[in-house]
Each structure stands twice: as structure tokens, then as C-alpha cells.
Amino acid sequence: MTPKSDHFSSEFSLKDLFSIRDRTLCERAIRNGGIAAMVLAGITALTYLRAVLDVDLVLIRTLTDREAAYAIDPLRSVDVVLPVVLGLLVFRRSRVAATVLLAYLVASTVVMWMHFRFLRDAVPALVLFLFFLTAMRGTYRWHGMSKQAGTTTAGA
């Protein structure tokens, strides 16, 4: 039996999921943020296709007329493509992509809330916000650690 590493102890908390203490945790935060971007794009694509094809999917509530009009908007295809592109760039540790992804989530959530005039899907938006914020922190810290390691080895 192998000993448990510090990062995957049996006492797991949500705080551990979003903490960044070393390079390994930076990489995990970046990976989780990229995965969250792909999940966001997948859910958006399913909603878009369901509205366009007018298909009822099992276990998903039916759309109201206002929601269907919002989902059919051709600009919604940007809501599918943009998270995929930004997520792929986050996987490549892009600080700009991680920051734009977080800003995109906040902006699109505010626009959706203004359109529907109530806080719709607040819990998933908060969870995605935490993953994207942690990924952004991870990319900045990862680059800081890389730069610090590079200057340390160059000066030695």
C-alpha cells in the first residue's frame, strides 16, 4: 500500500479543492478550470441544440417561450465556441485566457440575469466562478513560480 500524498488526504474539504500552495496544486487548479470550461460549453451546446431542434431531452425541464427565444439567438453559438477555445488555452496555462474566461462568465451571467429579470442558475454560476477564479490564480502563480525558478537557476 502506498502512502497518501499531502494533496489527496482522506480528510477532504472544499477549501482544499480551491487552495493553491505549490506547483502541483497550481496544475490541478488549471486542469479543473479547463474542465469546468468544457462542461460549461457542453451544457450551453445542449441547451442551444435543444432549442434549435425543438427536442425535449429526458431529465431536463422544458423551455419557456422566453427561454427558447434566448437560446435560439445565433450569438449563442459564440457561447459554445468561446469557452472551448478559452478552456483549451487555460489547459496550456494562459493567464490571459483564464482572466478572459472569468470575465466572460461574469458578463454572460449578468446579461442572462438582466434578460430574465431574476437570479437564474445562481448556484452553477457560483461554482463555475470559483473554478475559473482558482484556475486564474493557478495560472498566475504557476508563471510566477516558473519565473522564480528560472531566475534562481540562471543566477546560480
N, CA, C and O of each residue as an XYZ file, in Angstrom:
624
protein
N       0.840     -1.178      0.000
C       0.000      0.000      0.000
C       0.885      1.241      0.000
O       1.820      1.341      0.794
N       0.592      2.178     -0.884
C       1.409      3.383     -0.979
C       0.912      4.433     -0.005
O      -0.288      4.529      0.253
N       1.826      5.217      0.535
C       1.387      6.273      1.453
C       0.641      7.363      0.692
O       0.925      7.634     -0.475
N      -0.314      7.978      1.376
C      -1.105      9.023      0.738
C      -0.285     10.298      0.630
O       0.471     10.649      1.537
N      -0.444     10.977     -0.483
C       0.274     12.229     -0.657
C      -0.427     13.324      0.126
O      -1.562     13.158      0.572
N       0.249     14.421      0.284
C      -0.285     15.553      1.029
C      -1.510     16.144      0.357
O      -2.391     16.680      1.029
N      -1.573     16.049     -0.972
C      -2.630     16.702     -1.724
C      -3.915     15.889     -1.768
O      -4.971     16.439     -2.083
N      -3.861     14.622     -1.468
C      -5.034     13.772     -1.564
C      -5.239     13.013     -0.261
O      -5.279     11.783     -0.252
N      -5.365     13.734      0.816
C      -5.562     13.092      2.111
C      -7.002     12.614      2.233
O      -7.864     13.016      1.453
N      -7.256     11.762      3.206
C      -8.601     11.228      3.389
C      -9.546     12.283      3.943
O     -10.762     12.150      3.802
N      -9.020     13.321      4.565
C      -9.843     14.407      5.079
C      -9.907     15.500      4.022
O      -9.088     16.419      4.016
N     -10.879     15.395      3.135
C     -11.001     16.318      2.015
C     -12.043     17.373      2.348
O     -13.088     17.063      2.919
N     -11.761     18.608      1.994
C     -12.738     19.679      2.168
C     -12.760     20.519      0.900
O     -11.844     20.444      0.081
N     -13.803     21.314      0.743
C     -13.886     22.185     -0.421
C     -12.774     23.217     -0.417
O     -12.336     23.671     -1.474
N     -12.317     23.589      0.773
C     -11.211     24.533      0.862
C      -9.968     23.960      0.180
O      -9.218     24.690     -0.467
N      -9.757     22.656      0.329
C      -8.608     22.011     -0.312
C      -8.719     22.045     -1.829
O      -7.708     22.127     -2.527
N      -9.950     21.982     -2.342
C     -10.159     21.987     -3.786
C      -9.726     23.310     -4.405
O      -9.249     23.344     -5.539
N      -9.892     24.394     -3.662
C      -9.601     25.719     -4.211
C      -8.337     26.352     -3.640
O      -8.077     27.529     -3.885
N      -7.543     25.587     -2.878
C      -6.307     26.150     -2.332
C      -5.149     25.892     -3.294
O      -5.122     24.894     -4.014
N      -4.203     26.816     -3.282
C      -3.025     26.702     -4.148
C      -1.806     26.989     -3.280
O      -1.578     28.122     -2.856
N      -1.026     25.936     -3.025
C       0.161     26.095     -2.182
C       1.462     25.797     -2.915
O       2.516     26.320     -2.552
N       1.395     24.973     -3.927
C       2.626     24.615     -4.638
C       2.306     24.383     -6.115
O       1.170     24.559     -6.555
N       3.322     23.989     -6.864
C       3.181     23.834     -8.317
C       2.178     22.737     -8.691
O       1.436     22.887     -9.663
N       2.148     21.650     -7.940
C       1.205     20.567     -8.214
C      -0.236     21.046     -8.058
O      -1.101     20.710     -8.867
N      -0.484     21.826     -7.019
C      -1.835     22.357     -6.816
C      -2.185     23.411     -7.857
O      -3.355     23.565     -8.207
N      -1.197     24.136     -8.355
C      -1.425     25.070     -9.462
C      -1.891     24.307    -10.699
O      -2.862     24.690    -11.351
N      -1.189     23.232    -11.008
C      -1.551     22.427    -12.173
C      -2.940     21.829    -12.022
O      -3.702     21.774    -12.988
N      -3.276     21.378    -10.810
C      -4.611     20.823    -10.573
C      -5.684     21.895    -10.738
O      -6.732     21.630    -11.327
N      -5.438     23.097    -10.227
C      -6.401     24.190    -10.358
C      -6.596     24.567    -11.822
O      -7.718     24.825    -12.258
N      -5.506     24.598    -12.576
C      -5.575     24.925    -14.003
C      -6.362     23.853    -14.750
O      -7.216     24.173    -15.576
N      -6.079     22.588    -14.464
C      -6.801     21.485    -15.102
C      -8.293     21.546    -14.765
O      -9.133     21.392    -15.652
N      -8.629     21.769    -13.487
C     -10.033     21.838    -13.085
C     -10.756     23.001    -13.753
O     -11.924     22.877    -14.122
N     -10.066     24.136    -13.912
C     -10.671     25.272    -14.605
C     -10.927     24.980    -16.073
O     -11.960     25.374    -16.616
N      -9.992     24.290    -16.719
C     -10.193     23.906    -18.119
C     -11.338     22.923    -18.279
O     -12.122     23.020    -19.222
N     -11.431     21.976    -17.357
C     -12.540     21.011    -17.392
C     -13.868     21.725    -17.170
O     -14.857     21.419    -17.835
N     -13.895     22.675    -16.238
C     -15.123     23.436    -15.976
C     -15.551     24.223    -17.212
O     -16.745     24.353    -17.484
N     -14.574     24.751    -17.968
C     -14.899     25.465    -19.208
C     -15.520     24.519    -20.230
O     -16.462     24.895    -20.929
N     -15.007     23.305    -20.323
C     -15.569     22.327    -21.259
C     -16.976     21.905    -20.834
O     -17.849     21.707    -21.680
N     -17.194     21.769    -19.536
C     -18.531     21.430    -19.037
C     -19.505     22.559    -19.357
O     -20.627     22.310    -19.797
N     -19.073     23.799    -19.134
C     -19.915     24.954    -19.463
C     -20.274     24.960    -20.948
O     -21.432     25.182    -21.303
N     -19.299     24.719    -21.812
C     -19.556     24.689    -23.254
C     -20.499     23.551    -23.619
O     -21.367     23.724    -24.475
N     -20.345     22.397    -22.989
C     -21.225     21.257    -23.276
C     -22.662     21.526    -22.870
O     -23.588     21.221    -23.622
N     -22.856     22.091    -21.698
C     -24.217     22.399    -21.238
C     -24.849     23.458    -22.135
O     -26.024     23.362    -22.488
N     -24.065     24.465    -22.499
C     -24.574     25.516    -23.391
C     -24.925     24.941    -24.758
O     -25.941     25.313    -25.345
N     -24.091     24.035    -25.268
C     -24.366     23.413    -26.569
C     -25.645     22.579    -26.512
O     -26.451     22.619    -27.441
N     -25.834     21.824    -25.430
C     -27.069     21.040    -25.295
C     -28.299     21.938    -25.255
O     -29.312     21.631    -25.884
N     -28.218     23.038    -24.526
C     -29.343     23.977    -24.442
C     -29.620     24.593    -25.804
O     -30.775     24.715    -26.212
N     -28.569     24.979    -26.503
C     -28.705     25.584    -27.823
C     -29.322     24.604    -28.816
O     -30.260     24.950    -29.534
N     -28.797     23.382    -28.855
C     -29.323     22.381    -29.791
C     -30.756     21.996    -29.456
O     -31.580     21.784    -30.346
N     -31.042     21.909    -28.159
C     -32.409     21.566    -27.748
C     -33.390     22.631    -28.209
O     -34.495     22.303    -28.642
N     -33.010     23.893    -28.123
C     -33.904     24.974    -28.550
C     -34.025     25.029    -30.072
O     -35.117     25.230    -30.604
N     -32.911     24.853    -30.766
C     -32.925     24.930    -32.226
C     -33.692     23.759    -32.830
O     -34.497     23.945    -33.742
N     -33.443     22.554    -32.322
C     -34.098     21.362    -32.866
C     -35.476     21.128    -32.269
O     -36.207     20.248    -32.722
N     -35.840     21.916    -31.247
C     -37.120     21.793    -30.561
C     -37.344     20.362    -30.072
O     -38.386     19.757    -30.322
N     -36.335     19.838    -29.366
C     -36.368     18.474    -28.859
C     -36.434     18.520    -27.339
O     -35.751     19.325    -26.705
N     -37.260     17.653    -26.757
C     -37.306     17.539    -25.310
C     -36.319     16.464    -24.873
O     -36.423     15.311    -25.291
N     -35.369     16.840    -24.039
C     -34.409     15.885    -23.518
C     -34.896     15.358    -22.181
O     -35.527     16.087    -21.416
N     -34.611     14.114    -21.902
C     -35.027     13.496    -20.657
C     -34.297     14.158    -19.490
O     -33.124     14.510    -19.615
N     -34.965     14.325    -18.380
C     -34.428     14.886    -17.137
C     -34.084     16.369    -17.211
O     -33.481     16.901    -16.279
N     -34.450     17.046    -18.289
C     -34.217     18.479    -18.402
C     -35.574     19.141    -18.595
O     -36.367     18.725    -19.440
N     -35.829     20.164    -17.811
C     -37.134     20.811    -17.864
C     -37.363     21.460    -19.221
O     -36.411     21.801    -19.923
N     -38.616     21.627    -19.581
C     -38.944     22.238    -20.862
C     -38.694     23.737    -20.798
O     -38.800     24.352    -19.737
N     -38.366     24.311    -21.934
C     -38.071     25.734    -22.012
C     -39.350     26.544    -22.160
O     -40.278     26.132    -22.855
N     -39.393     27.692    -21.507
C     -40.491     28.626    -21.738
C     -40.234     29.328    -23.065
O     -39.145     29.209    -23.627
N     -41.228     30.061    -23.574
C     -41.049     30.765    -24.846
C     -39.914     31.784    -24.771
O     -39.146     31.943    -25.720
N     -39.819     32.468    -23.638
C     -38.761     33.470    -23.474
C     -37.381     32.807    -23.445
O     -36.432     33.320    -24.036
N     -37.273     31.676    -22.762
C     -36.006     30.945    -22.709
C     -35.629     30.393    -24.073
O     -34.457     30.401    -24.450
N     -36.632     29.909    -24.820
C     -36.365     29.371    -26.155
C     -35.882     30.474    -27.093
O     -34.963     30.259    -27.883
N     -36.491     31.644    -27.011
C     -36.059     32.771    -27.848
C     -34.627     33.173    -27.505
O     -33.841     33.503    -28.393
N     -34.297     33.144    -26.235
C     -32.934     33.469    -25.793
C     -31.949     32.413    -26.290
O     -30.844     32.741    -26.723
N     -32.354     31.152    -26.226
C     -31.455     30.049    -26.599
C     -31.254     29.955    -28.105
O     -30.198     29.504    -28.550
N     -32.235     30.367    -28.900
C     -32.143     30.240    -30.359
C     -31.301     31.350    -30.980
O     -30.888     31.231    -32.133
N     -31.043     32.412    -30.250
C     -30.263     33.534    -30.763
C     -28.950     33.025    -31.372
O     -28.215     32.296    -30.706
N     -28.638     33.394    -32.627
C     -27.414     32.899    -33.276
C     -26.129     33.247    -32.523
O     -25.128     32.543    -32.654
N     -26.147     34.312    -31.745
C     -24.960     34.655    -30.970
C     -24.682     33.646    -29.868
O     -23.604     33.660    -29.272
N     -25.640     32.773    -29.591
C     -25.405     31.728    -28.589
C     -24.328     30.755    -29.048
O     -23.697     30.103    -28.216
N     -24.106     30.642    -30.352
C     -23.029     29.773    -30.820
C     -21.670     30.282    -30.327
O     -20.739     29.499    -30.141
N     -21.565     31.595    -30.118
C     -20.346     32.151    -29.533
C     -20.195     31.642    -28.098
O     -19.082     31.401    -27.631
N     -21.337     31.482    -27.399
C     -21.308     30.965    -26.031
C     -20.857     29.510    -25.973
O     -20.501     29.015    -24.903
N     -20.870     28.837    -27.087
C     -20.383     27.454    -27.136
C     -18.903     27.429    -27.511
O     -18.116     26.705    -26.900
N     -18.532     28.208    -28.498
C     -17.172     28.174    -29.024
C     -16.179     28.868    -28.089
O     -15.079     28.362    -27.864
N     -16.562     30.019    -27.550
C     -15.630     30.791    -26.723
C     -15.120     30.026    -25.498
O     -13.912     30.032    -25.260
N     -15.986     29.360    -24.702
C     -15.440     28.599    -23.567
C     -14.527     27.446    -23.989
O     -13.579     27.115    -23.277
N     -14.805     26.840    -25.131
C     -13.936     25.750    -25.603
C     -12.545     26.288    -25.932
O     -11.538     25.725    -25.504
N     -12.496     27.376    -26.690
C     -11.207     27.965    -27.070
C     -10.460     28.442    -25.826
O      -9.273     28.159    -25.662
N     -11.160     29.168    -24.949
C     -10.503     29.668    -23.737
C     -10.090     28.519    -22.821
O      -9.028     28.569    -22.199
N     -10.929     27.483    -22.737
C     -10.581     26.323    -21.916
C      -9.332     25.616    -22.417
O      -8.486     25.203    -21.623
N      -9.214     25.476    -23.731
C      -8.007     24.857    -24.303
C      -6.768     25.699    -24.004
O      -5.691     25.167    -23.734
N      -6.937     27.014    -24.057
C      -5.804     27.889    -23.739
C      -5.476     27.861    -22.250
O      -4.314     28.001    -21.869
N      -6.485     27.682    -21.411
C      -6.229     27.547    -19.971
C      -5.438     26.270    -19.715
O      -4.522     26.262    -18.892
N      -5.785     25.188    -20.414
C      -5.001     23.952    -20.287
C      -3.532     24.198    -20.623
O      -2.644     23.533    -20.090
N      -3.287     25.160    -21.514
C      -1.906     25.499    -21.902
C      -1.320     26.571    -20.976
O      -0.268     27.139    -21.271
N      -2.001     26.847    -19.858
C      -1.559     27.766    -18.796
C      -1.511     29.221    -19.237
O      -0.593     29.952    -18.866
N      -2.488     29.645    -20.021
C      -2.553     31.033    -20.469
C      -3.225     31.895    -19.404
O      -4.375     31.658    -19.035
N      -2.499     32.893    -18.918
C      -3.053     33.806    -17.920
C      -4.147     34.662    -18.523
O      -5.171     34.908    -17.887
N      -3.935     35.118    -19.750
C      -4.925     35.961    -20.422
C      -6.225     35.189    -20.620
O      -7.305     35.713    -20.348
N      -6.126     33.950    -21.093
C      -7.319     33.140    -21.328
C      -8.069     32.886    -20.026
O      -9.299     32.939    -20.013
N      -7.371     32.615    -18.945
C      -8.019     32.372    -17.661
C      -8.740     33.621    -17.172
O      -9.843     33.535    -16.632
N      -8.121     34.772    -17.361
C      -8.743     36.030    -16.944
C      -9.957     36.351    -17.808
O     -10.996     36.764    -17.291
N      -9.832     36.165    -19.118
C     -10.955     36.426    -20.029
C     -12.099     35.448    -19.749
O     -13.267     35.828    -19.820
N     -11.773     34.208    -19.435
C     -12.798     33.212    -19.124
C     -13.606     33.625    -17.901
O     -14.832     33.509    -17.898
N     -12.934     34.101    -16.875
C     -13.625     34.566    -15.670
C     -14.485     35.792    -15.986
O     -15.635     35.870    -15.554
N     -13.935     36.745    -16.734
C     -14.686     37.943    -17.102
C     -15.889     37.576    -17.977
O     -16.972     38.139    -17.815
N     -15.695     36.635    -18.900
C     -16.791     36.176    -19.761
C     -17.920     35.568    -18.922
O     -19.093     35.852    -19.166
N     -17.575     34.740    -17.944
C     -18.593     34.126    -17.096
C     -19.386     35.185    -16.350
O     -20.616     35.132    -16.314
N     -18.693     36.147    -15.755
C     -19.379     37.203    -15.007
C     -20.282     38.009    -15.937
O     -21.441     38.259    -15.608
N     -19.762     38.416    -17.093
C     -20.545     39.217    -18.034
C     -21.755     38.456    -18.559
O     -22.857     39.002    -18.601
N     -21.566     37.205    -18.959
C     -22.692     36.443    -19.515
C     -23.743     36.140    -18.446
O     -24.936     36.088    -18.746
N     -23.305     35.940    -17.206
C     -24.257     35.690    -16.124
C     -25.071     36.943    -15.840
O     -26.283     36.860    -15.639
N     -24.427     38.095    -15.822
C     -25.147     39.350    -15.591
C     -26.131     39.619    -16.728
O     -27.265     40.028    -16.478
N     -25.712     39.396    -17.970
C     -26.605     39.595    -19.112
C     -27.809     38.650    -19.020
O     -28.942     39.058    -19.275
N     -27.562     37.399    -18.658
C     -28.666     36.437    -18.539
C     -29.618     36.857    -17.421
O     -30.836     36.787    -17.585
N     -29.072     37.292    -16.289
C     -29.927     37.726    -15.185
C     -30.737     38.963    -15.570
O     -31.897     39.083    -15.176
N     -30.148     39.878    -16.327
C     -30.885     41.066    -16.766
C     -31.968     40.688    -17.766
O     -33.050     41.274    -17.764
N     -31.682     39.721    -18.609
C     -32.661     39.292    -19.615
C     -33.871     38.633    -18.962
O     -35.008     38.930    -19.329
N     -33.642     37.746    -18.002
C     -34.735     37.021    -17.363
C     -35.301     37.751    -16.153
O     -36.353     37.367    -15.641
N     -34.634     38.778    -15.694
C     -35.070     39.613    -14.576
C     -35.173     38.878    -13.242
O     -35.941     39.283    -12.370
N     -34.409     37.807    -13.079
C     -34.282     37.136    -11.782
C     -32.998     36.314    -11.796
O     -32.447     36.003    -12.852
N     -32.539     35.971    -10.600
C     -31.290     35.223    -10.474
C     -31.520     33.772    -10.872
O     -31.911     32.936    -10.058
N     -31.273     33.507    -12.114
C     -31.461     32.162    -12.646
C     -30.114     31.442    -12.653
O     -29.095     32.016    -13.039
N     -30.120     30.199    -12.230
C     -28.909     29.361    -12.240
C     -27.765     29.992    -11.441
O     -26.615     29.977    -11.880
N     -28.081     30.539    -10.287
C     -27.071     31.213     -9.472
C     -26.053     30.225     -8.890
O     -24.865     30.538     -8.816
N     -26.502     29.051     -8.483
C     -25.586     28.083     -7.865
C     -24.566     27.555     -8.877
O     -23.373     27.548     -8.572
N     -24.984     27.114    -10.067
C     -23.964     26.691    -11.042
C     -23.019     27.824    -11.436
O     -21.829     27.596    -11.653
N     -23.548     29.038    -11.528
C     -22.688     30.178    -11.866
C     -21.655     30.420    -10.772
O     -20.506     30.746    -11.067
N     -22.054     30.264     -9.518
C     -21.119     30.450     -8.409
C     -20.038     29.366     -8.405
O     -18.867     29.653     -8.153
N     -20.431     28.129     -8.682
C     -19.459     27.031     -8.731
C     -18.468     27.251     -9.873
O     -17.262     27.092     -9.685
N     -18.968     27.615    -11.056
C     -18.076     27.893    -12.183
C     -17.169     29.080    -11.877
O     -15.990     29.071    -12.232
N     -17.717     30.099    -11.220
C     -16.914     31.257    -10.841
C     -15.740     30.833     -9.963
O     -14.612     31.283    -10.165
N     -16.010     29.969     -8.991
C     -14.928     29.512     -8.102
C     -13.862     28.724     -8.871
O     -12.667     28.908     -8.640
N     -14.295     27.849     -9.783
C     -13.325     27.082    -10.575
C     -12.507     27.994    -11.487
O     -11.291     27.832    -11.592
N     -13.164     28.955    -12.148
C     -12.446     29.851    -13.056
C     -11.523     30.788    -12.285
O     -10.415     31.072    -12.740
N     -11.966     31.275    -11.122
C     -11.117     32.131    -10.300
C      -9.883     31.366     -9.822
O      -8.772     31.897     -9.839
N     -10.082     30.127     -9.399
C      -8.954     29.314     -8.937
C      -8.009     28.991    -10.093
O      -6.792     28.976     -9.910
N      -8.556     28.733    -11.277
C      -7.706     28.493    -12.449
C      -6.899     29.738    -12.788
O      -5.722     29.642    -13.134
N      -7.527     30.902    -12.690
C      -6.815     32.144    -12.963
C      -5.690     32.346    -11.947
O      -4.564     32.681    -12.315
N      -6.004     32.139    -10.673
C      -4.971     32.243     -9.643
C      -3.847     31.237     -9.902
O      -2.667     31.548     -9.735
N      -4.237     30.021    -10.313
C      -3.245     28.978    -10.586
C      -2.326     29.334    -11.735
O      -1.123     29.084    -11.661
N      -2.877     29.921    -12.812
C      -2.017     30.289    -13.949
C      -1.044     31.386    -13.555
O       0.132     31.333    -13.916
N      -1.525     32.383    -12.816
C      -0.618     33.455    -12.396
C       0.451     32.931    -11.444
O       1.626     33.276    -11.572
N       0.046     32.102    -10.495
C       1.024     31.577     -9.539
C       1.989     30.629    -10.235
O       3.181     30.635     -9.924
N       1.503     29.807    -11.177
C       2.365     28.880    -11.900
C       3.442     29.643    -12.665
O       4.616     29.277    -12.627
N       3.031     30.720    -13.369
C       4.017     31.511    -14.104
C       4.980     32.208    -13.155
O       6.166     32.339    -13.458
N       4.472     32.661    -11.993
C       5.358     33.275    -11.001
C       6.383     32.290    -10.481
O       7.554     32.633    -10.322
N       5.946     31.055    -10.214
C       6.878     30.026     -9.738
C       7.880     29.663    -10.829
O       9.055     29.436    -10.541
N       7.424     29.606    -12.076
C       8.327     29.284    -13.189
C       9.373     30.362    -13.359
O      10.550     30.066    -13.562
N       8.943     31.628    -13.277
C       9.872     32.736    -13.432
C      10.866     32.746    -12.281
O      12.054     33.001    -12.481
N      10.378     32.468    -11.074
C      11.255     32.449     -9.905
C      12.274     31.315    -10.006
O      13.448     31.495     -9.684
N      11.815     30.150    -10.455
C      12.726     29.017    -10.625
C      13.735     29.313    -11.728
O      14.900     28.927    -11.626
N      13.294     29.996    -12.784
C      14.202     30.331    -13.887
C      15.263     31.324    -13.481
O      16.415     31.193    -13.894
N      14.901     32.334    -12.666
C      15.902     33.305    -12.232
C      16.847     32.712    -11.199
O      18.016     33.089    -11.126
N      16.329     31.774    -10.395
C      17.172     31.146     -9.403
C      18.230     30.284    -10.072
O      19.397     30.320     -9.681
N      17.832     29.502    -11.085
C      18.803     28.634    -11.753
C      19.760     29.444    -12.612
O      20.927     29.078    -12.755
N      19.275     30.550    -13.190
C      20.151     31.352    -14.037
C      21.204     32.076    -13.216
O      22.331     32.270    -13.670
N      20.827     32.482    -11.982
C      21.772     33.211    -11.154
C      22.778     32.295    -10.474
O      23.804     32.776     -9.995
N      22.520     30.994    -10.414
C      23.416     30.088     -9.693
C      24.611     29.685    -10.511
O      25.455     28.924    -10.037
